[in-house]
């Protein structure tokens, strides 16, 4: 079981990306911005992180 973090400011994109890993019984967490993502990264060690460059650049 992998732990996956999906970071995107668009909820539809986050929902779409998390569908396949959930079918494989992987744990998926989502964040709508970099601030939330950093909080999650402080608490959990993820195997995979998927992010949009736009979202990442908006937070710095």
WOTAPE-V653034 format. One line per field, one symbol per residue. phi: phi as a letter, one per 20 degrees, with the letter a starting at -180 (. if undefined). A space follows every 10 residues. Layout:
# WOTAPE-V653034
phi=???
This chain:
# WOTAPE-V653034
phi=.edcddcafd fffgfffeff gffemeecdc cebfffffff ffeceeeccd beffffffeo
